[in-house]
Amino acid sequence: MSNSNPNDTKLEQQRSESAKAALKGQTENNHTEDNEAAAERIADNLENAKEDK
């Protein structure tokens, strides 16, 4: 079993790219969830406004 060299810049770059991709995926998912929640609130507000009339 060999230990990877912690000074291996190529390995570090691959880890960095992987981390960036994971973070990008998380932020895109959060954005979608925020949009869906906002759309639900708007729909609820419209429904409430119709009931108030």
N, C-alpha and C positions, 0 to 999 in steps of 0.2 A: 504494500500500500504506500503510495507516494503522497507526500504533502505538497500542496500547491504553494508556489512562491508568492508571499504577500506583496512583493514588489513587482509582480508581473502586470505590467500596464495593460496588456491586451485583455487579460482576465478582468481586471478592474473596469475597463471600458465596457466589456460585455455586461458586467453586473450593473453598471450605470445605465446602459441603454435599456436593460430589462426593467430596472426600477422606474425609469422615465415612462416606459410603456405602461407599466402597472398603474402609475399615478394618473396618466392621461386617461386610462380606462375608468378609473374611479371617478375622476372629475366629470367625464362625459355622462356616466351613469347618474351621478348626483344631479347634474343639470336636467336630465330627462325626468328624474323623479320630482324635481322642483317644478318643472313645467306642468307635469301631470297634476300635482297637488294644487297649483294655481288654477288650472282649468276646472278642477272639481270645485274649488271655492267660488269661482265665477258662476258656475252652473248653479250652485247652491244659492248664491246671492240673487240670481235671476228668478229662481223658483220662489224665494222668500218675497221678492218684490212683487211678483204676480199674485201671491197669496194676500199681500197687504192691500191690494187695490180693491 
